Amino acid sequence: MEPKKERLKRIMTAGTAVVYSCKIEGEKFLPTFASENFKELWGYEPEEIIGNPEWWVSNLHPDERESVLAGVGSILKTGCHTHEYRFRHKDGNYRWVYDRLRLVRDESDRPVEIVGSWLDITEFKGEGGASSG
């Protein structure tokens, strides 16, 4: 029988969703984990984003940045959030993301981490694929 950790790694690497986590540091979210399929789906090595709080914000589509940031900010009150937005792939093209986040709290009910998943939904948005602008 395959060990659980190896099986979980294989499933997450082969999956169509990216799994990630971010540590909450004041007003910023610091990426702490990205599944290994991140590069295949988005072009970035997980190591490129881990520890870089500006990476995500800087790659949001400018037309949606304000509304996306406002939505994410609500997670501290609601405990979960789901949204769709355009995000820049490493190749420079914007792709549509379905992003689902959940807040994790410690024993004292303090927010400590966000865990989420991304799906690339570009083909379902009916725009004929990705664009660079």
Phi and psi in radians as a Rosetta constraint file:
Dihedral C 1 N 2 CA 2 C 2 CIRCULARHARMONIC -1.230 0.35
Dihedral N 2 CA 2 C 2 N 3 CIRCULARHARMONIC 2.308 0.35
Dihedral C 2 N 3 CA 3 C 3 CIRCULARHARMONIC -1.031 0.35
Dihedral N 3 CA 3 C 3 N 4 CIRCULARHARMONIC 2.559 0.35
Dihedral C 3 N 4 CA 4 C 4 CIRCULARHARMONIC -1.020 0.35
Dihedral N 4 CA 4 C 4 N 5 CIRCULARHARMONIC -0.757 0.35
Dihedral C 4 N 5 CA 5 C 5 CIRCULARHARMONIC -1.106 0.35
Dihedral N 5 CA 5 C 5 N 6 CIRCULARHARMONIC -0.723 0.35
Dihedral C 5 N 6 CA 6 C 6 CIRCULARHARMONIC -1.149 0.35
Dihedral N 6 CA 6 C 6 N 7 CIRCULARHARMONIC -0.725 0.35
Dihedral C 6 N 7 CA 7 C 7 CIRCULARHARMONIC -1.132 0.35
Dihedral N 7 CA 7 C 7 N 8 CIRCULARHARMONIC -0.790 0.35
Dihedral C 7 N 8 CA 8 C 8 CIRCULARHARMONIC -1.055 0.35
Dihedral N 8 CA 8 C 8 N 9 CIRCULARHARMONIC -0.767 0.35
Dihedral C 8 N 9 CA 9 C 9 CIRCULARHARMONIC -1.070 0.35
Dihedral N 9 CA 9 C 9 N 10 CIRCULARHARMONIC -0.759 0.35
Dihedral C 9 N 10 CA 10 C 10 CIRCULARHARMONIC -1.094 0.35
Dihedral N 10 CA 10 C 10 N 11 CIRCULARHARMONIC -0.764 0.35
Dihedral C 10 N 11 CA 11 C 11 CIRCULARHARMONIC -1.115 0.35
Dihedral N 11 CA 11 C 11 N 12 CIRCULARHARMONIC -0.787 0.35
Dihedral C 11 N 12 CA 12 C 12 CIRCULARHARMONIC -1.200 0.35
Dihedral N 12 CA 12 C 12 N 13 CIRCULARHARMONIC -0.581 0.35
Dihedral C 12 N 13 CA 13 C 13 CIRCULARHARMONIC -1.260 0.35
Dihedral N 13 CA 13 C 13 N 14 CIRCULARHARMONIC -0.644 0.35
Dihedral C 13 N 14 CA 14 C 14 CIRCULARHARMONIC -1.501 0.35
Dihedral N 14 CA 14 C 14 N 15 CIRCULARHARMONIC -0.232 0.35
Dihedral C 14 N 15 CA 15 C 15 CIRCULARHARMONIC -1.227 0.35
Dihedral N 15 CA 15 C 15 N 16 CIRCULARHARMONIC 2.877 0.35
Dihedral C 15 N 16 CA 16 C 16 CIRCULARHARMONIC -1.628 0.35
Dihedral N 16 CA 16 C 16 N 17 CIRCULARHARMONIC -0.090 0.35
Dihedral C 16 N 17 CA 17 C 17 CIRCULARHARMONIC -1.901 0.35
Dihedral N 17 CA 17 C 17 N 18 CIRCULARHARMONIC 2.497 0.35
Dihedral C 17 N 18 CA 18 C 18 CIRCULARHARMONIC -1.605 0.35
Dihedral N 18 CA 18 C 18 N 19 CIRCULARHARMONIC 2.349 0.35
Dihedral C 18 N 19 CA 19 C 19 CIRCULARHARMONIC -1.891 0.35
Dihedral N 19 CA 19 C 19 N 20 CIRCULARHARMONIC 2.416 0.35
Dihedral C 19 N 20 CA 20 C 20 CIRCULARHARMONIC -2.536 0.35
Dihedral N 20 CA 20 C 20 N 21 CIRCULARHARMONIC 2.900 0.35
Dihedral C 20 N 21 CA 21 C 21 CIRCULARHARMONIC -2.490 0.35
Dihedral N 21 CA 21 C 21 N 22 CIRCULARHARMONIC 2.659 0.35
Dihedral C 21 N 22 CA 22 C 22 CIRCULARHARMONIC -2.397 0.35
Dihedral N 22 CA 22 C 22 N 23 CIRCULARHARMONIC 2.384 0.35
Dihedral C 22 N 23 CA 23 C 23 CIRCULARHARMONIC -1.464 0.35
Dihedral N 23 CA 23 C 23 N 24 CIRCULARHARMONIC 2.461 0.35
Dihedral C 23 N 24 CA 24 C 24 CIRCULARHARMONIC -1.589 0.35
Dihedral N 24 CA 24 C 24 N 25 CIRCULARHARMONIC 2.116 0.35
Dihedral C 24 N 25 CA 25 C 25 CIRCULARHARMONIC -2.246 0.35
Dihedral N 25 CA 25 C 25 N 26 CIRCULARHARMONIC 1.623 0.35
Dihedral C 25 N 26 CA 26 C 26 CIRCULARHARMONIC 1.123 0.35
Dihedral N 26 CA 26 C 26 N 27 CIRCULARHARMONIC -2.111 0.35
Dihedral C 26 N 27 CA 27 C 27 CIRCULARHARMONIC -1.558 0.35
Dihedral N 27 CA 27 C 27 N 28 CIRCULARHARMONIC -0.085 0.35
Dihedral C 27 N 28 CA 28 C 28 CIRCULARHARMONIC -1.936 0.35
Dihedral N 28 CA 28 C 28 N 29 CIRCULARHARMONIC 2.719 0.35
Dihedral C 28 N 29 CA 29 C 29 CIRCULARHARMONIC -2.006 0.35
Dihedral N 29 CA 29 C 29 N 30 CIRCULARHARMONIC 2.096 0.35
Dihedral C 29 N 30 CA 30 C 30 CIRCULARHARMONIC -1.726 0.35
Dihedral N 30 CA 30 C 30 N 31 CIRCULARHARMONIC 1.962 0.35
Dihedral C 30 N 31 CA 31 C 31 CIRCULARHARMONIC -1.017 0.35
Dihedral N 31 CA 31 C 31 N 32 CIRCULARHARMONIC 2.258 0.35
Dihedral C 31 N 32 CA 32 C 32 CIRCULARHARMONIC -2.075 0.35
Dihedral N 32 CA 32 C 32 N 33 CIRCULARHARMONIC -0.275 0.35
Dihedral C 32 N 33 CA 33 C 33 CIRCULARHARMONIC -2.741 0.35
Dihedral N 33 CA 33 C 33 N 34 CIRCULARHARMONIC 2.484 0.35
Dihedral C 33 N 34 CA 34 C 34 CIRCULARHARMONIC -2.525 0.35
Dihedral N 34 CA 34 C 34 N 35 CIRCULARHARMONIC 2.329 0.35
Dihedral C 34 N 35 CA 35 C 35 CIRCULARHARMONIC -1.089 0.35
Dihedral N 35 CA 35 C 35 N 36 CIRCULARHARMONIC 2.719 0.35
Dihedral C 35 N 36 CA 36 C 36 CIRCULARHARMONIC -1.107 0.35
Dihedral N 36 CA 36 C 36 N 37 CIRCULARHARMONIC -0.353 0.35
Dihedral C 36 N 37 CA 37 C 37 CIRCULARHARMONIC -1.350 0.35
Dihedral N 37 CA 37 C 37 N 38 CIRCULARHARMONIC 0.014 0.35
Dihedral C 37 N 38 CA 38 C 38 CIRCULARHARMONIC -0.994 0.35
Dihedral N 38 CA 38 C 38 N 39 CIRCULARHARMONIC -0.767 0.35
Dihedral C 38 N 39 CA 39 C 39 CIRCULARHARMONIC -1.138 0.35
Dihedral N 39 CA 39 C 39 N 40 CIRCULARHARMONIC -0.775 0.35
Dihedral C 39 N 40 CA 40 C 40 CIRCULARHARMONIC -1.062 0.35
Dihedral N 40 CA 40 C 40 N 41 CIRCULARHARMONIC -0.701 0.35
Dihedral C 40 N 41 CA 41 C 41 CIRCULARHARMONIC -1.541 0.35
Dihedral N 41 CA 41 C 41 N 42 CIRCULARHARMONIC -0.543 0.35
Dihedral C 41 N 42 CA 42 C 42 CIRCULARHARMONIC -2.195 0.35
Dihedral N 42 CA 42 C 42 N 43 CIRCULARHARMONIC -0.099 0.35
Dihedral C 42 N 43 CA 43 C 43 CIRCULARHARMONIC 1.541 0.35
Dihedral N 43 CA 43 C 43 N 44 CIRCULARHARMONIC -0.208 0.35
Dihedral C 43 N 44 CA 44 C 44 CIRCULARHARMONIC -1.718 0.35
Dihedral N 44 CA 44 C 44 N 45 CIRCULARHARMONIC 2.428 0.35
Dihedral C 44 N 45 CA 45 C 45 CIRCULARHARMONIC -1.237 0.35
Dihedral N 45 CA 45 C 45 N 46 CIRCULARHARMONIC 2.466 0.35
Dihedral C 45 N 46 CA 46 C 46 CIRCULARHARMONIC -0.920 0.35
Dihedral N 46 CA 46 C 46 N 47 CIRCULARHARMONIC -0.617 0.35
Dihedral C 46 N 47 CA 47 C 47 CIRCULARHARMONIC -1.127 0.35
Dihedral N 47 CA 47 C 47 N 48 CIRCULARHARMONIC -0.404 0.35
Dihedral C 47 N 48 CA 48 C 48 CIRCULARHARMONIC -1.246 0.35
Dihedral N 48 CA 48 C 48 N 49 CIRCULARHARMONIC -0.436 0.35
Dihedral C 48 N 49 CA 49 C 49 CIRCULARHARMONIC -1.846 0.35
Dihedral N 49 CA 49 C 49 N 50 CIRCULARHARMONIC -0.445 0.35
Dihedral C 49 N 50 CA 50 C 50 CIRCULARHARMONIC -1.048 0.35
Dihedral N 50 CA 50 C 50 N 51 CIRCULARHARMONIC 2.226 0.35
Dihedral C 50 N 51 CA 51 C 51 CIRCULARHARMONIC 1.430 0.35
Dihedral N 51 CA 51 C 51 N 52 CIRCULARHARMONIC 0.064 0.35
Dihedral C 51 N 52 CA 52 C 52 CIRCULARHARMONIC -1.938 0.35
Dihedral N 52 CA 52 C 52 N 53 CIRCULARHARMONIC 1.689 0.35
Dihedral C 52 N 53 CA 53 C 53 CIRCULARHARMONIC -1.204 0.35
Dihedral N 53 CA 53 C 53 N 54 CIRCULARHARMONIC -0.314 0.35
Dihedral C 53 N 54 CA 54 C 54 CIRCULARHARMONIC -1.561 0.35
Dihedral N 54 CA 54 C 54 N 55 CIRCULARHARMONIC -0.284 0.35
Dihedral C 54 N 55 CA 55 C 55 CIRCULARHARMONIC -0.983 0.35
Dihedral N 55 CA 55 C 55 N 56 CIRCULARHARMONIC -0.906 0.35
Dihedral C 55 N 56 CA 56 C 56 CIRCULARHARMONIC -1.117 0.35
Dihedral N 56 CA 56 C 56 N 57 CIRCULARHARMONIC -0.877 0.35
Dihedral C 56 N 57 CA 57 C 57 CIRCULARHARMONIC -1.054 0.35
Dihedral N 57 CA 57 C 57 N 58 CIRCULARHARMONIC -0.714 0.35
Dihedral C 57 N 58 CA 58 C 58 CIRCULARHARMONIC -1.217 0.35
Dihedral N 58 CA 58 C 58 N 59 CIRCULARHARMONIC -0.282 0.35
Dihedral C 58 N 59 CA 59 C 59 CIRCULARHARMONIC -1.834 0.35
Dihedral N 59 CA 59 C 59 N 60 CIRCULARHARMONIC 0.043 0.35
Dihedral C 59 N 60 CA 60 C 60 CIRCULARHARMONIC -1.225 0.35
Dihedral N 60 CA 60 C 60 N 61 CIRCULARHARMONIC 2.554 0.35
Dihedral C 60 N 61 CA 61 C 61 CIRCULARHARMONIC -1.107 0.35
Dihedral N 61 CA 61 C 61 N 62 CIRCULARHARMONIC 2.306 0.35
Dihedral C 61 N 62 CA 62 C 62 CIRCULARHARMONIC -0.964 0.35
Dihedral N 62 CA 62 C 62 N 63 CIRCULARHARMONIC -0.599 0.35
Dihedral C 62 N 63 CA 63 C 63 CIRCULARHARMONIC -1.217 0.35
Dihedral N 63 CA 63 C 63 N 64 CIRCULARHARMONIC -0.300 0.35
Dihedral C 63 N 64 CA 64 C 64 CIRCULARHARMONIC -2.042 0.35
Dihedral N 64 CA 64 C 64 N 65 CIRCULARHARMONIC -0.101 0.35
Dihedral C 64 N 65 CA 65 C 65 CIRCULARHARMONIC -0.935 0.35
Dihedral N 65 CA 65 C 65 N 66 CIRCULARHARMONIC -0.871 0.35
Dihedral C 65 N 66 CA 66 C 66 CIRCULARHARMONIC -1.071 0.35
Dihedral N 66 CA 66 C 66 N 67 CIRCULARHARMONIC -0.832 0.35
Dihedral C 66 N 67 CA 67 C 67 CIRCULARHARMONIC -1.206 0.35
Dihedral N 67 CA 67 C 67 N 68 CIRCULARHARMONIC -0.630 0.35
Dihedral C 67 N 68 CA 68 C 68 CIRCULARHARMONIC -1.138 0.35
Dihedral N 68 CA 68 C 68 N 69 CIRCULARHARMONIC -0.794 0.35
Dihedral C 68 N 69 CA 69 C 69 CIRCULARHARMONIC -1.124 0.35
Dihedral N 69 CA 69 C 69 N 70 CIRCULARHARMONIC -0.654 0.35
Dihedral C 69 N 70 CA 70 C 70 CIRCULARHARMONIC -1.118 0.35
Dihedral N 70 CA 70 C 70 N 71 CIRCULARHARMONIC -0.727 0.35
Dihedral C 70 N 71 CA 71 C 71 CIRCULARHARMONIC -1.121 0.35
Dihedral N 71 CA 71 C 71 N 72 CIRCULARHARMONIC -0.772 0.35
Dihedral C 71 N 72 CA 72 C 72 CIRCULARHARMONIC -1.116 0.35
Dihedral N 72 CA 72 C 72 N 73 CIRCULARHARMONIC -0.642 0.35
Dihedral C 72 N 73 CA 73 C 73 CIRCULARHARMONIC -1.061 0.35
Dihedral N 73 CA 73 C 73 N 74 CIRCULARHARMONIC -0.444 0.35
Dihedral C 73 N 74 CA 74 C 74 CIRCULARHARMONIC -1.277 0.35
Dihedral N 74 CA 74 C 74 N 75 CIRCULARHARMONIC -0.245 0.35
Dihedral C 74 N 75 CA 75 C 75 CIRCULARHARMONIC -1.103 0.35
Dihedral N 75 CA 75 C 75 N 76 CIRCULARHARMONIC -0.482 0.35
Dihedral C 75 N 76 CA 76 C 76 CIRCULARHARMONIC -1.174 0.35
Dihedral N 76 CA 76 C 76 N 77 CIRCULARHARMONIC -0.401 0.35
Dihedral C 76 N 77 CA 77 C 77 CIRCULARHARMONIC -1.649 0.35
Dihedral N 77 CA 77 C 77 N 78 CIRCULARHARMONIC -0.725 0.35
Dihedral C 77 N 78 CA 78 C 78 CIRCULARHARMONIC -1.592 0.35
Dihedral N 78 CA 78 C 78 N 79 CIRCULARHARMONIC -0.451 0.35
Dihedral C 78 N 79 CA 79 C 79 CIRCULARHARMONIC 1.529 0.35
Dihedral N 79 CA 79 C 79 N 80 CIRCULARHARMONIC -0.267 0.35
Dihedral C 79 N 80 CA 80 C 80 CIRCULARHARMONIC -2.709 0.35
Dihedral N 80 CA 80 C 80 N 81 CIRCULARHARMONIC 2.779 0.35
Dihedral C 80 N 81 CA 81 C 81 CIRCULARHARMONIC -2.763 0.35
Dihedral N 81 CA 81 C 81 N 82 CIRCULARHARMONIC 2.497 0.35
Dihedral C 81 N 82 CA 82 C 82 CIRCULARHARMONIC -2.329 0.35
Dihedral N 82 CA 82 C 82 N 83 CIRCULARHARMONIC 2.345 0.35
Dihedral C 82 N 83 CA 83 C 83 CIRCULARHARMONIC -2.719 0.35
Dihedral N 83 CA 83 C 83 N 84 CIRCULARHARMONIC 2.880 0.35
Dihedral C 83 N 84 CA 84 C 84 CIRCULARHARMONIC -2.113 0.35
Dihedral N 84 CA 84 C 84 N 85 CIRCULARHARMONIC 2.437 0.35
Dihedral C 84 N 85 CA 85 C 85 CIRCULARHARMONIC -2.824 0.35
Dihedral N 85 CA 85 C 85 N 86 CIRCULARHARMONIC 2.918 0.35
Dihedral C 85 N 86 CA 86 C 86 CIRCULARHARMONIC -1.603 0.35
Dihedral N 86 CA 86 C 86 N 87 CIRCULARHARMONIC 2.419 0.35
Dihedral C 86 N 87 CA 87 C 87 CIRCULARHARMONIC -2.366 0.35
Dihedral N 87 CA 87 C 87 N 88 CIRCULARHARMONIC 2.469 0.35
Dihedral C 87 N 88 CA 88 C 88 CIRCULARHARMONIC -1.406 0.35
Dihedral N 88 CA 88 C 88 N 89 CIRCULARHARMONIC 2.074 0.35
Dihedral C 88 N 89 CA 89 C 89 CIRCULARHARMONIC -1.188 0.35
Dihedral N 89 CA 89 C 89 N 90 CIRCULARHARMONIC 2.770 0.35
Dihedral C 89 N 90 CA 90 C 90 CIRCULARHARMONIC -1.048 0.35
Dihedral N 90 CA 90 C 90 N 91 CIRCULARHARMONIC -0.437 0.35
Dihedral C 90 N 91 CA 91 C 91 CIRCULARHARMONIC -1.322 0.35
Dihedral N 91 CA 91 C 91 N 92 CIRCULARHARMONIC -0.032 0.35
Dihedral C 91 N 92 CA 92 C 92 CIRCULARHARMONIC 1.724 0.35
Dihedral N 92 CA 92 C 92 N 93 CIRCULARHARMONIC -0.271 0.35
Dihedral C 92 N 93 CA 93 C 93 CIRCULARHARMONIC -1.449 0.35
Dihedral N 93 CA 93 C 93 N 94 CIRCULARHARMONIC 2.554 0.35
Dihedral C 93 N 94 CA 94 C 94 CIRCULARHARMONIC -1.549 0.35
Dihedral N 94 CA 94 C 94 N 95 CIRCULARHARMONIC 2.410 0.35
Dihedral C 94 N 95 CA 95 C 95 CIRCULARHARMONIC -2.229 0.35
Dihedral N 95 CA 95 C 95 N 96 CIRCULARHARMONIC 2.663 0.35
Dihedral C 95 N 96 CA 96 C 96 CIRCULARHARMONIC -1.443 0.35
Dihedral N 96 CA 96 C 96 N 97 CIRCULARHARMONIC 2.384 0.35
Dihedral C 96 N 97 CA 97 C 97 CIRCULARHARMONIC -2.097 0.35
Dihedral N 97 CA 97 C 97 N 98 CIRCULARHARMONIC 2.388 0.35
Dihedral C 97 N 98 CA 98 C 98 CIRCULARHARMONIC -1.795 0.35
Dihedral N 98 CA 98 C 98 N 99 CIRCULARHARMONIC 1.976 0.35
Dihedral C 98 N 99 CA 99 C 99 CIRCULARHARMONIC -2.016 0.35
Dihedral N 99 CA 99 C 99 N 100 CIRCULARHARMONIC 2.134 0.35
Dihedral C 99 N 100 CA 100 C 100 CIRCULARHARMONIC -2.098 0.35
Dihedral N 100 CA 100 C 100 N 101 CIRCULARHARMONIC 2.134 0.35
Dihedral C 100 N 101 CA 101 C 101 CIRCULARHARMONIC -2.108 0.35
Dihedral N 101 CA 101 C 101 N 102 CIRCULARHARMONIC 2.599 0.35
Dihedral C 101 N 102 CA 102 C 102 CIRCULARHARMONIC -2.377 0.35
Dihedral N 102 CA 102 C 102 N 103 CIRCULARHARMONIC 2.398 0.35
Dihedral C 102 N 103 CA 103 C 103 CIRCULARHARMONIC -1.503 0.35
Dihedral N 103 CA 103 C 103 N 104 CIRCULARHARMONIC 2.353 0.35
Dihedral C 103 N 104 CA 104 C 104 CIRCULARHARMONIC -1.925 0.35
Dihedral N 104 CA 104 C 104 N 105 CIRCULARHARMONIC 2.289 0.35
Dihedral C 104 N 105 CA 105 C 105 CIRCULARHARMONIC -1.983 0.35
Dihedral N 105 CA 105 C 105 N 106 CIRCULARHARMONIC 2.714 0.35
Dihedral C 105 N 106 CA 106 C 106 CIRCULARHARMONIC -1.493 0.35
Dihedral N 106 CA 106 C 106 N 107 CIRCULARHARMONIC -3.049 0.35
Dihedral C 106 N 107 CA 107 C 107 CIRCULARHARMONIC -1.062 0.35
Dihedral N 107 CA 107 C 107 N 108 CIRCULARHARMONIC -0.464 0.35
Dihedral C 107 N 108 CA 108 C 108 CIRCULARHARMONIC -1.605 0.35
Dihedral N 108 CA 108 C 108 N 109 CIRCULARHARMONIC 0.184 0.35
Dihedral C 108 N 109 CA 109 C 109 CIRCULARHARMONIC 1.225 0.35
Dihedral N 109 CA 109 C 109 N 110 CIRCULARHARMONIC 0.354 0.35
Dihedral C 109 N 110 CA 110 C 110 CIRCULARHARMONIC -1.521 0.35
Dihedral N 110 CA 110 C 110 N 111 CIRCULARHARMONIC 2.406 0.35
Dihedral C 110 N 111 CA 111 C 111 CIRCULARHARMONIC -1.194 0.35
Dihedral N 111 CA 111 C 111 N 112 CIRCULARHARMONIC 2.262 0.35
Dihedral C 111 N 112 CA 112 C 112 CIRCULARHARMONIC -2.187 0.35
Dihedral N 112 CA 112 C 112 N 113 CIRCULARHARMONIC -0.452 0.35
Dihedral C 112 N 113 CA 113 C 113 CIRCULARHARMONIC -2.732 0.35
Dihedral N 113 CA 113 C 113 N 114 CIRCULARHARMONIC 2.643 0.35
Dihedral C 113 N 114 CA 114 C 114 CIRCULARHARMONIC -2.023 0.35
Dihedral N 114 CA 114 C 114 N 115 CIRCULARHARMONIC 2.328 0.35
Dihedral C 114 N 115 CA 115 C 115 CIRCULARHARMONIC -2.087 0.35
Dihedral N 115 CA 115 C 115 N 116 CIRCULARHARMONIC 2.373 0.35
Dihedral C 115 N 116 CA 116 C 116 CIRCULARHARMONIC -2.686 0.35
Dihedral N 116 CA 116 C 116 N 117 CIRCULARHARMONIC -3.124 0.35
Dihedral C 116 N 117 CA 117 C 117 CIRCULARHARMONIC -2.511 0.35
Dihedral N 117 CA 117 C 117 N 118 CIRCULARHARMONIC 2.589 0.35
Dihedral C 117 N 118 CA 118 C 118 CIRCULARHARMONIC -2.038 0.35
Dihedral N 118 CA 118 C 118 N 119 CIRCULARHARMONIC 2.431 0.35
Dihedral C 118 N 119 CA 119 C 119 CIRCULARHARMONIC -2.139 0.35
Dihedral N 119 CA 119 C 119 N 120 CIRCULARHARMONIC 2.380 0.35
Dihedral C 119 N 120 CA 120 C 120 CIRCULARHARMONIC -1.435 0.35
Dihedral N 120 CA 120 C 120 N 121 CIRCULARHARMONIC 1.974 0.35
Dihedral C 120 N 121 CA 121 C 121 CIRCULARHARMONIC -1.968 0.35
Dihedral N 121 CA 121 C 121 N 122 CIRCULARHARMONIC 0.325 0.35
Dihedral C 121 N 122 CA 122 C 122 CIRCULARHARMONIC -0.906 0.35
Dihedral N 122 CA 122 C 122 N 123 CIRCULARHARMONIC -0.816 0.35
Dihedral C 122 N 123 CA 123 C 123 CIRCULARHARMONIC -1.146 0.35
Dihedral N 123 CA 123 C 123 N 124 CIRCULARHARMONIC -0.388 0.35
Dihedral C 123 N 124 CA 124 C 124 CIRCULARHARMONIC -1.539 0.35
Dihedral N 124 CA 124 C 124 N 125 CIRCULARHARMONIC -0.213 0.35
Dihedral C 124 N 125 CA 125 C 125 CIRCULARHARMONIC -1.411 0.35
Dihedral N 125 CA 125 C 125 N 126 CIRCULARHARMONIC -0.171 0.35
Dihedral C 125 N 126 CA 126 C 126 CIRCULARHARMONIC 1.235 0.35
Dihedral N 126 CA 126 C 126 N 127 CIRCULARHARMONIC 0.439 0.35
Dihedral C 126 N 127 CA 127 C 127 CIRCULARHARMONIC -1.796 0.35
Dihedral N 127 CA 127 C 127 N 128 CIRCULARHARMONIC 0.208 0.35
Dihedral C 127 N 128 CA 128 C 128 CIRCULARHARMONIC 1.264 0.35
Dihedral N 128 CA 128 C 128 N 129 CIRCULARHARMONIC 0.408 0.35
Dihedral C 128 N 129 CA 129 C 129 CIRCULARHARMONIC 1.891 0.35
Dihedral N 129 CA 129 C 129 N 130 CIRCULARHARMONIC -2.941 0.35
Dihedral C 129 N 130 CA 130 C 130 CIRCULARHARMONIC -1.433 0.35
Dihedral N 130 CA 130 C 130 N 131 CIRCULARHARMONIC 2.793 0.35
Dihedral C 130 N 131 CA 131 C 131 CIRCULARHARMONIC -2.389 0.35
Dihedral N 131 CA 131 C 131 N 132 CIRCULARHARMONIC 2.806 0.35
Dihedral C 131 N 132 CA 132 C 132 CIRCULARHARMONIC -1.679 0.35
Dihedral N 132 CA 132 C 132 N 133 CIRCULARHARMONIC 0.060 0.35
